[in-house]
Structures are given as structure tokens and as C-alpha cells.
Amino acid sequence: MALRPLPSLIDHTVLRPETTKADVVRACEEARRYGFVVVFVAPCYVDHAVAALAGTRIQVGAPIGFPHGSQTTRTKVGEAVEACKRGATELDMVLNIGRLKSEDYDAVRREIAEFVQSTPGAGHKVILETCYLTQQEKMIACRLAVDAGVDYVKTSTGIGPGGATVEDVRWLKEAVAGQAKVKAAGGIRDLKTALALLDAGADRLGTSASVAIMEEWLAARKQR
């Protein structure tokens, strides 16, 4: 357990509505200290995060269509393009849940494809918000995302009524069939949960409790 390369699997997130510039700078300092792979910040703070992480290999990520995914495609694409121009290299876009549930699958796939194609060079994840979806809808969403060329499907925004579960990670891993990776996010607050999700097949974890998880991880390493 203690020997996993855990820091390189964590997207350190600071996305609460009340997040300040000072919070963003502090999160970037934490990423430097612990070696997190990405710091996710609101689009308005991308510039600040890029400046705070200058000279490091830590990437800056931004959520797109956050938190409900119901913006128009043009709005989402514009948001993604602007985030990249400001220095973001990882983008997590929220699926249009209502469109999916309306069985407007072509529209969902086209939107994801436009998101991917409009920002070449960035990493692309689609947030499914699995707590709102049936098993069949999760499978369809994964296939649409894979067809559109995403790098990852992601469980949750952390805003909805449910977060990442072991069962969902296993289901998504099977549904993408090796054609995309899986990011677990939402409700990951301790090392036990983090490791269970990784054991289930998660390739990346998104959490705002990264520091607490790392402190548990480091303590476990010392005990070995």
C-alpha cells in the first residue's frame, strides 16, 4: 500500500465557490510539496495557477461546463479554448446529462468531439456524473466519449449528490474497454477510499483532500 506512486495519480482540486486567489496559490504550493500531477482550478484562476507553478512540471487543469454540463456546445468549446490560451493543459468537461437522458446521443457525441478537436494538445476528460445515470446510460456515455476521442471518463464533479464508488469505477473501466482511462472523483477524503478506487481500476484520482491523503500515505511509508 505505502509504496504506490500515489502523488503522480492525484489531481489536486480547488473548485469550491468561495475559493480565493490565496487558496489557489496555497494549492499550488501543496502540489509542489507533494508532487501532484495537476492542480485543477476554476477558469478565472488559470492564470494565477500557471504563474504559481512556473518552472515545474505540474500541469494546470480547468473544469468546463461546470458543474451541471447544461451550457451550449459553443459556450463549452469557447470556455475550453480560452482555458488553454491561458495555460491550462488538462480539461474536464461535464457531460450534458439532460441530452443523454433525452437519448439525443448524436448531440452528446458531437459536443464531446468538438470539445476534443477544438483544444488539440490538451488532455480531455468527460465527467459523467454517474449518480444521475442508470447502468445503461453509463455504458452509453462511455461509448460516446470513447468514440469522440477523450482520454478519460470521470465519475463525478463532486457537486452532485453522489461521488465515486468502487462499483462505478469497475463499471466504467469495463465499458471503456481499454480505449480510455478512468478518473475517480467526488467524496475521496481518505487513503483507504483512494486505494480502493485505484484497486478497482481508477487511473487518476481527483480530490480536494489531497494533503490529508498524502499525510496518511507518508505515515504508512514510515511504518514499513
KEGU-681674 format. One record per atom (N, C-alpha, C, O): x, y, z. Coordinates in steps of 0.2 Angstrom, whole numbers, plus 5000, padded with zeros to 4 digits. Each point is the difference from the previous one (the first is absolute). Layout:
N
XYZ...
//
This chain:
224
500449945000499650065000500450065000499950054996500649965008500450065001500550014995500250064999499949894996500550014995499750024994500450014995499050005004499750034994500250074998500150045005500049974989500250074998499450055000499850034995499949985011499450035001500050074998499550024996501050025005499950074998499950014993499750054998500649914998500050014992499349984998499950004994499749975010499349984998499450055002499449994999500850065004499650055003499950064997500550044998498949985000499850074998499850045006499449995002501050065000499850045006499550054998500250044995499349965008499450054998499850055005500049995006499950074991499850065004499450034997500150054996499349925004499550024996499350035004499550004997500650015009499450025004499850074998500550044998498949985002499850074998500450055004500150064997500149935009500350065004500750004999500450045004499949924992500750004999500350064998499750044996500849995007500450064999500649994997500349944999500050124998500749994997500549975005500449964998499550065008500549975005499949935001500549965001498950014998499949935001500349974994500349945001499750094993500349974994500850005001500349954998500050105004500750005001500249955005500549974999499150025007500249955005499949934997500449965001499150034995499949934996500649994996500349944999500050114997500649994996500649985004500449964998499650085008500649985004500049935003500549975001498950015000499949935003500149954994500349955002499650074992500149954994500850005000500349944998500050115003500850004999500349965006500449964999499350055007500249965005499949925000500549975002499050014996499849934999500149974994500049944999500150104995500149974994499449984996500049954996499450085005499449994996500150014993500450044998499249934998500150004993499750064997500250034995499249995007499650064998499750035006499849975005500150104994499650045004499450024996500150044995499349955007499450024997499750065003499950005006500050054990499750065003499550034996499949984994499750065008499450034996500350044994500650035001499149984994500350034994500350075001500550024997499150025008500350075001500650005004500350055000500049895002500650005004500549964996500649995003499349994991500549974996500750045000500549975001499450094998500650044999500450005007500750004999499050015006500350005007500449935001500550005003499249954995500349935001500649994996500549975002499450054992500649994995500650045003500549984999499450085003500550045003500349975006500650005001499049975003500249975006500449944999500449985004499549994991500349934998500550014995500349954998499950115000500550014995500749975002500250005006500149964989500649975002500049935003500549975001498950014999499849935002499749964995499850034994500149905006499749964996499349995001499649964997500150075009499449995002499550044995500150064998499449915000499550034995499450035003499949995006499850064991499450035002499449984996500049994994499549995010499449984997499450045001500050045005499549964991499450045001499449964998500049964996499550055008499349964999499750044994500050075000499649904996499650034995499349985000499849945001499850114999499349995000499849985007499549965002500850065003500049985007499450055004500050064998499649915006500049935002499549954997500049945001499550094995499549964998500049984992499649954998500850084998500149974993499550024996499949984994499650075008499550024996500150064995499550024997501150015003500150054996500049984992500049944999500050114997500049984993500749974998500450025003499649954991500649974998500550064998500650005002499150054995500550064999500350035006500650025000499049985005500250035006500649965003500550025003499449914997500449965003500750004996500550005003499450004991500650004995500450065001500650005001499050065000500450065001500350005007500650035000499149955005500349995006500749965000500550025003499449924993500649965000500650044996500649995002499250044993500650034996500350065004500650015000499050035003500350055004500449975006500550035001499349925002500449975005500749984998500550015003499549964991500649984997500550064998500650005001499150054997500350064998500350035006500650035000499149965006500350035006500549955003500350025005499849924993500549965002499849935003500449965002498950034998499849935002500249954995499950014994500349935009500149954995499649935002500149954996499550065009499549945001499350035001499950055004499649924993499450035000499549945001500049954997499550065008499549955002499350044999499850045003499949934992499450034997499449965003500049935000499550105003499449975002499549984995499950044995500049895004499549984995499350035001499850035005499949984989499350035000499549945002499849964996500150045011499649945003499350004997499849954998499950115001499350004998500049984993499549964998501050064997500049974993500049935000499749964996500850015008500149935001499349965002499849954997499950085008499449975002499450014995499549965000500650094996499550014995500149954994499650004995500949965005500349964995500250034994499949984994500350085007500350044994500749994999500450045001499849904998500649975000500550034995500650025001499250004993500450034995500250075002500650024999499050025005500150065002500650005006500450045000499549915004500549995005500749984997500550035002499549934994500649984997500350054996500650015000499050034996500350064996500350055005500550034999499249985006500250055005500749985003500550045000499549905002500749975003500550014994500650025002499249964992500550004995500350074998500650014999498950045001500250074999500550035006500450034999499449955007500450015006500749984999500550035001499649904997500749974999500350044994500650015000499149994994500350034994500250075001500550024996499150025008500250075000500650025005500250054999500049905004500650015005500549954999500149965005500250034989500549954999500650015005500250065001500149895001500650015005499849995007500449995004499050034998499749995007499849935001499949964996500150025011499749945002499350015001499850055003499849904995499250015000499749955004500149944999499550085006499649955004499350034999499850065000499749895000499350015001499749985006500149945002499650105002499749995006499349974999499650044997500349905005499349974999499550025005499449994999500850035007499650005006499549945001499450004999501049955002499749935000499449995005499549964999500450095006499549995005499350014997499549985003500550064991499450014997499849954994499550004997501049955002499949964994499849935002500249975005499450004991499949925000500649974998500550034997499649905004500549964998500150014992500550004997498949995000500050014993500250064997500450014995499450055008500250064998500850015001500350044996499949935010500850015001500349964994500550034998499349925000500349964994500050044994500550014996498950025003499950044994500550065000500350024995499750015011500450065000500749994999500450034997499949915006500749984999500149994992500550024998499049954999500249984993500050074996500450004995499150045006500050074997500750035001500250034995500049975011500650045002500649974996500450034997499649905003500649974997500050014992500550024997498949985000499950014993500250074998500350024995499650035010500250074999500750025001500350054999500149905004500750015001500350025006500550035000499149965006500350035006500549955003500149944998500350095006500549965004499849975006500249945002499350095001499749975006499350015001499750044997499949915006499450015003500050015007500449975003499250075000500150025007499349995004499550024997500549965009499449985003499650065002499450004999500950055004499650055003500350075000500650015000499050045002500250075001500250015007500450055001499349915003500150025007499450055003500050015006499650014989499550055002499349965001499650025004500349934992499449965000499949965007500450005004499049974996499949965006500349945002500049975005500450014990500549945001500650004996500150044995500449935008500750004997500249944997499649964998501150035002500349944997499849945005500150005006499849944991499949945003500449954997500250004994500049955010500449944997499649974994500349984995499150015006499649974995499950044994500149974994499950095006500050044994500750004997500050004993500550005010500650004997500149944996500350004995499549945008500149944997499550004994500249974994499250055006499650014995500350044994499949984994500350085008500350044994500649974997500150004994500349975010500649974998499849944994500450004995499149965007499849954995499750034994500149984994499550085007499750034994500450034995499950004994500750035009500450034995500549954997500350024995499749925007500449954997500750024998500249984994500250055010500750024999500150054995500550024998498950014999500150064995500050075003500150054997499849955010500150065004500149985007500049945002500350115002500149995007499450025004499650034998500549965009499450015004500350055006500549985003499250074998500150055006499549995005499450014998500849985008499550005005500050065004500550035002498950004999500050075004499350005004499549974997500550075008499450015004500049965006500049945000500150095006500049965006500649965002500049965004500650064993500649965002500450045005500350054998499649935008500250045006500649975004500350035004499849904995500549975004500449954996499849984994500749995008500549964997499649934998500149974995499550015010499749934999499550014993500049954996499650105004499650014994500450014994499849974995500750075005500550014994500249934998500049994994500349975010500349944998499549954997500149964996499350045007499449954998499850024993499949964996500150115002499850024993500649984996499849984994500850035008500649984995500049924999500149984995499749985010500049935000499449984995500149954996499450095004499449994995500250014993499649984996500950065003500250014993500150084998500150014994499850035011500150074999500750024998500549975003499650074992500650024997500350075003500650015000498950025003500150075002499550015006499449984999500850065006499550025005500050085000500550035000498950005001499950075001499750015007499549975001500850075002499850015007500350075003500550024998499150015006500250065004500349985007500350045003499749904998500349975007500749974998500249965004500150064991500649984998500550005006500449955001499750105002500550015006499949955005500549975002498950025000499849955006500249934997500249965004499650034990500249934998500749994999500249955002500250104996500749995000500350005007500549965000499350075005500249995006499949935003500549975003498950004995499949935002500549964996500349955003499850064991500549964996500750005002500349955001499950115001500750015002500149975007500549975002499050035002500049975007500149924999500349975004499350014991500049924999500749984997500249955002500150094994500749994998500549995005500449965000499550095005500550005006499949945004500549975003498950004997499949945004500349934997500049955003500150064991500349944996500749985002500349954997
//
